[in-house]
């Protein structure tokens, strides 16, 4: 008599339990009742002949083999999702739902301007946007929570496919009273020995700004770190220091109305803005088309 096989539904239950370590929350994530989830996991354990989780009244602890099977199951679910997407793409190209993530120093300045182009080009595409830090975006992409992400390199992204969109340079932003910052374009020499007010750790822009001039003696101002570019602009406007702002944010009007002296840094090493997705995704063609539309939107901002 043959043993019944495992199902993707059971694997989904196991992955959810591994993520939540709580039966009630795992059941909610799977849109089933808790007894249904518990029964499905017991069936899976019976089929595999191993204990996947230790259950107590107060906690859930995944066994070592449970953690390993859950991780392999996560990849299996992503593969199944890609198969469904491939089939849908063949019947309705460039249609359906798509979740796109972007870092906070790009998304708010670029995506609102690109959405009209995207809607015109793909009227049957439902785009859901997520704004997160780079590491969170990459985790979401590898885990299947996101379909594609817009990030800035250099950044280690692992085994992902990318489409280059544009280089993003910098402006030096200083208070109006900063007489040592001349009008017009400047070079990196003006930053030698200076301390820069930057975004807090976790924002890749912090590292990118410090590497804009690899050989220069540029250091972060350790007394302050901002949570957003708008906060950083406000602090510089109050005369508390200087910073580097991405050209994208300047062209989007982030500094408009602020009391800042802005000077282009023509010789700075730019950050490279790319779209990234899993190599196994069936929607590579759509992602490349979206990247092209985002690039067009960026070019339009330069000439506006």
Phi, psi and omega in degrees: 000126184281150180277136178298143182279167177278158182241158176298328179297315178296320178298320177299321177299315182295316179298318179296319179294321178296324179287317189267331185052037181202125185294321182295313181291324178296318178297320178297319179296330180266359180059042175227170176281160180297318177299324178296316179296315181299318179296319179297321180289323177296320177297320180295317178297320179295320179293316183279336180077023179224156174274127183262333182210147173264126185249130170232177179293333186251343186209165174233128178238122178286136174287161179306316180289330176297317178297317181294317180293322178297319181293318177293324177296325178299317179294324178297319180293321178297318178298319178294321178296320179295324178296315178298319180295318179301315179296318179294323180296325181291326182271325180222079181302141175059036178229173178094195183266145177214128179255116184246127178257154179209150178284155186296339180269006176233309187310305184295337184265335185252314189297318178301326180282337181271338186302317177301320178296318182295317180295322178294320183284324185227076184295340181262010180261127175259112186259125176249127186255141176229134179247114184213168175292161186302312183298320178294320178298316181293322175299317179295326179289312180295327182275355178088001179288330179242150179269323180205160181221152174249116184225176179241135175252159012284136175196136180289118185244358179073210187271071179238156173270143180225155171233118179293138180247305179193161172270143181237109179275201187223155167246143170278127179247127182221159176296157180302331183279357184281086185292336182287350175264109184286164174286150180086183183295146178231170176251174182295345181300328182294343181266352183303125179079001183274156173253131184256136168283130188225171174289158182292163180300144185112331173275122181296339180298331178301310180291321180296319180297319180290336180262010178298330175229088188305326184267358185272155179271078181246131183231154176283148173280104186289349183280349184206141171217137185264154177269346181206163178295325180296320176295318180299317179297318180296319181291320177293321179300329180278004176084019185272355179162192179236164180205175172248130178247137178298143178303324180304315182292324178295312181295334179277356177088019183298330182261003182296130180087355179270153178273082182228149166261120183247128180229122177298142177250087188293335185260010181284147174286119184282165168270149184256115183270126184225161166256137182233149178206167179292141180294338180275355183293142179274001186250027183303320180298318178296318181297321178294321177295319178295319178300320178296320179292321177295322177296318178299320179295321177295317179298321180295327179293328180291330184262355183290000000 
